[in-house]
Amino acid sequence: MTRLAATPPMGWNSWDVYGTSVTEAETRANAEFLAEHMAAHGWEYVVVDVQWYDPAARAGGYNSGTGLVLDEYGLPQPAPNRFPSAAGGAGFKPLADYVHSLGLKFGLHVLRGIPRQAVAADTPIKGSEYSAAQIPDRERRSSWVDDNWGIDHSHPGGQAYYDSLVRQFADWGVDYVKADDMIAPYWEDEVEAFWHAIDRADRDILLSLSPGMNLSTGHAEHLKAHSHLWRISADLWDRWRDVNAAFDLLREWAPHAGPGHWPDADMLPLGRIGIRAEVGEPRESLLSPDEQRTMLTLWCVARSPLMVGADLPGSGAETIELLTNPEVLAAQRHPVGAREVWREGKHLAWASEDGAFAAVFNRGTEAAEIQLPWAALGTTRPDRVRDCWNRSDIVPGDHLRAKLPPHASALFRLT
């Protein structure tokens, strides 16, 4: 299935701004903005995050024990009070059709396992002879939300349930599934079962796995064989410590990035976020302008997927300019991988393996002037150096030089 995600996916996700409670109107508004202002730069996915099947979803966390909207087969359905076009059993198809009409792709979040509510009602599993009460593994429950039980995949009904779930997504026109609570801890049989369901669907669907805290690269080959992208961190918020931690994670995972399989450093908490989020109050991103550039520079040179978590219509022009700089985004779309090539204290550099891009970073709290010989970047003195953020040419000398404020970065295209 590597025909999908030939380059790292780019899009919008509702989590950082609306938490569990995003509505259809908010999704449509962000999709419209993405189509008008960002799609030409590669931004294409519109993803509804967790608990879209909870009619009582709220800001600040997860509900416990509330009634979820399920069909007669125990499959989650969009809550019609939040997604009016889903009424009458239409599911997400009307919303997906609208997103597609804008030239974009539609995605949604799903939690590992089977709804506890379906197990209690012993609903039939669509397309099979099994029922919900036959397949739960109550020891494999999520530690942070109680909607679902895990699934006992020694029973064939487990695969049948995932097959029916993904068939429903395909019928709705879903292009992207973010399957959560899959890899922390690492549930190998759940990952394989969900991938098999994706593989059997009569539609191309991109599979993203979450979350990634403490995820070992020992799972890399399994992840590459059973997903298109996977989180390598816990939830990342607009805090320097979160961005700073990504340097080491991306250095470790960079060798495993390539067409069809991308380590994911998590969403970009930029612009207007926190309107009804799990963390914090409504706010503009608390990252400084230099920290925002550093995050995007690192994500792009390391070729991480880019999923912005903002209310796009409510975000400032400077955020949209940040996200649509074509010279910076070119590093993320570059066909050749990059790696960290130099580190000295809080200063470091990345370079693409063909010498086309170089990035330098100051993770420290004091301004720094970095000078690196071209050989340290794995290349010879280039004929041309292009500052990607400032979109200006620099006369190349014997070294790559950059003056960086605290937490700042620079990205260069070398010719």
Disulfide bonds with the S-S distance in Angstrom:
none
